[in-house]
């Protein structure tokens, strides 16, 4: 039977240095480029929304779209930064501001259909389902606990008019 020191010596003799990883930002950029290629291929095969040019004129839609994109980019960077043991454990907090902005934009869209006026009378709009979806996620509560919730714009509180 081989002794432990002999085993260590035998294993250490045939070692080659480990290849260093590329910098985390470069790896995140490569991953994001791959994701962009996949999304582009999906857009080509499935087509884009027919109302996209009109929606891009709406600030609420653009803010939500930009915030969701920023959340994904920040999350990818944080994931690759955390893959190295010498990095700070605060990197997971990088996407939190963008996530709060994204969820705030979604919440603002929830408030625009608070009450629907139909020929049959008033009914709750999609807001009930929208808030139920938002409150199922613990991460989304950050906006509603902040003081900005109390300073909600007046246009959001009114029902939307066709």
QUIMODA-V130218 format. One record per residue. N is the residue number from 1. PHI is phi in degrees with one decimal (NA if undefined). OMEGA is omega in whole degrees, -180 to 180 (NA if undefined). Layout:
# QUIMODA-V130218
[[N PHI OMEGA] [N PHI OMEGA]]
This chain:
# QUIMODA-V130218
[[1 NA -178] [2 -84.3 -180] [3 -83.8 -178] [4 -61.1 179] [5 -62.1 178] [6 -67.5 178] [7 -63.4 179] [8 -62.4 179] [9 -62.0 180] [10 -65.5 178] [11 -71.7 -177] [12 -72.5 -179] [13 -68.4 -175] [14 -101.7 -179] [15 -78.6 171] [16 -117.4 -179] [17 -62.7 178] [18 -72.6 178] [19 -75.5 179] [20 -70.3 175] [21 -73.1 173] [22 -67.7 179] [23 -58.3 -176] [24 -59.5 180] [25 -66.8 178] [26 -68.3 178] [27 -65.6 178] [28 -65.7 178] [29 -62.5 178] [30 -61.5 180] [31 -65.8 179] [32 -66.3 176] [33 -64.7 177] [34 -62.8 178] [35 -63.0 179] [36 -65.5 178] [37 -64.8 180] [38 -62.9 179] [39 -65.4 177] [40 -65.1 178] [41 -63.6 176] [42 -64.6 179] [43 -64.9 179] [44 -67.5 -177] [45 -75.7 -176] [46 -96.8 -176] [47 87.4 178] [48 -98.8 -180] [49 -61.1 178] [50 -67.6 -179] [51 -96.3 -176] [52 -60.8 179] [53 -59.1 177] [54 -69.3 180] [55 -67.0 179] [56 -70.8 175] [57 -85.7 -179] [58 -91.9 -177] [59 -60.0 -179] [60 -61.8 -180] [61 -66.8 -178] [62 -65.7 179] [63 -63.5 178] [64 -62.9 179] [65 -65.6 180] [66 -65.5 -180] [67 -67.9 178] [68 -68.1 177] [69 -64.6 178] [70 -63.8 178] [71 -62.7 180] [72 -63.8 -180] [73 -64.8 180] [74 -64.9 179] [75 -66.7 178] [76 -65.0 179] [77 -62.6 180] [78 -62.6 -180] [79 -63.9 -180] [80 -73.3 175] [81 -67.4 -179] [82 -74.7 180] [83 -74.0 177] [84 -102.7 -174] [85 -69.0 -177] [86 -89.0 -178] [87 -86.7 -180] [88 -65.6 178] [89 -82.8 177] [90 -90.4 -180] [91 -58.8 178] [92 -62.9 180] [93 -80.3 -177] [94 -57.8 -178] [95 -81.3 -174] [96 -61.4 179] [97 -61.0 179] [98 -66.4 178] [99 -64.0 178] [100 -64.1 178] [101 -64.5 180] [102 -64.2 -179] [103 -68.1 175] [104 -66.2 178] [105 -65.2 177] [106 -66.7 178] [107 -64.0 177] [108 -63.8 177] [109 -67.8 176] [110 -62.5 -174] [111 -73.1 -177] [112 -74.9 179] [113 -120.9 -178] [114 -67.4 -179] [115 -130.4 177] [116 -106.4 177] [117 -101.2 179] [118 -109.4 174] [119 -58.6 179] [120 -82.2 180] [121 120.7 -180] [122 -85.0 175] [123 -147.2 176] [124 -69.3 178] [125 -82.1 -180] [126 -75.5 -175] [127 -60.3 -178] [128 -60.4 178] [129 -67.9 -180] [130 -63.4 179] [131 -66.6 177] [132 -61.5 178] [133 -65.9 -178] [134 -66.6 -177] [135 -78.0 175] [136 -73.4 -179] [137 -98.5 -180] [138 -65.8 -178] [139 -69.4 -174] [140 -80.6 -177] [141 -73.4 -176] [142 -60.9 -177] [143 -72.5 -174] [144 -75.6 176] [145 -93.7 -178] [146 -87.1 -179] [147 -72.7 -179] [148 -67.6 178] [149 -66.1 -178] [150 -73.1 -180] [151 -99.7 -177] [152 -66.6 179] [153 -61.5 -177] [154 -65.2 -177] [155 -65.5 -179] [156 -76.7 -176] [157 -80.6 -180] [158 -87.0 176] [159 -65.4 -179] [160 -75.5 -180] [161 -111.1 -180] [162 -69.8 NA]]
